[in-house]
């Protein structure tokens, strides 16, 4: 598919990895953007270890390279499968 998924984060080290893995299982061609709001834990390290784009305090729609984007409100915790 030709779309981007935006994951807003702030100290999401517990949930970001599984969230990204779940999205990649659904569609390996999706662009995943981690939009961080000033994390002080290891969220940045997790995002950099996955195939993602990382931005701090950016306008979501302007950084997407795809025609469609999905913003996951509430951060990674809300969208991680149990």
C-alpha positions in Angstrom: 0.0 0.0 0.0 1.0 3.6 -0.5 0.6 5.2 2.9 2.4 6.5 5.9 1.7 5.7 9.6 2.6 8.4 12.1 3.2 7.4 15.7 3.4 10.3 18.2 5.6 9.4 21.0 6.7 10.6 24.4 8.6 8.1 26.6 7.1 5.1 24.8 10.0 2.6 25.2 7.7 -0.1 26.5 5.3 0.0 23.6 7.1 1.4 20.5 8.9 -1.7 19.4 5.8 -4.0 19.5 3.7 -1.3 17.8 6.1 -0.9 14.9 6.4 -4.7 14.6 2.6 -5.0 14.4 2.4 -2.3 11.7 5.2 -3.9 9.6 3.4 -7.3 9.8 0.3 -5.8 8.3 2.2 -4.1 5.4 6.0 -4.2 4.9 5.9 -1.3 2.4 4.3 1.2 4.8 6.3 4.3 5.7 6.5 4.6 9.6 7.1 8.0 11.1 7.9 8.3 14.8 7.1 11.9 15.7 8.7 12.4 19.1 7.7 15.1 21.5 10.8 15.3 23.7 11.4 11.7 25.0 13.7 11.3 27.9 13.8 7.5 27.9 15.2 5.1 25.2 12.3 5.6 22.7 14.7 7.3 20.2 17.0 4.2 20.3 14.2 1.9 19.7 12.9 4.0 16.7 16.4 4.1 15.2 16.8 0.4 15.5 13.6 -0.2 13.4 13.1 0.9 9.8 11.4 4.3 10.6 11.7 8.0 10.0 12.1 10.0 13.1 11.1 13.6 13.6 10.9 15.9 16.6 8.1 18.4 16.8 7.4 18.3 13.0 4.2 18.9 11.1 3.0 15.4 10.4 1.5 16.0 7.0 4.5 17.7 5.6 6.9 14.9 6.4 4.9 12.1 4.8 6.3 10.8 1.5 3.2 8.8 0.6 -0.2 9.9 -0.7 -2.2 8.9 2.4 -1.3 8.9 6.1 -2.7 7.5 9.3 -2.1 9.3 12.5 -2.2 7.0 15.6 -3.5 9.2 18.3 -2.6 8.4 21.9 0.9 7.0 21.2 2.2 3.5 20.8 0.6 2.1 23.9 -2.9 2.5 22.5 -2.1 0.5 19.3 0.0 -2.4 20.6 -1.6 -5.8 20.4 -1.9 -7.6 23.8 
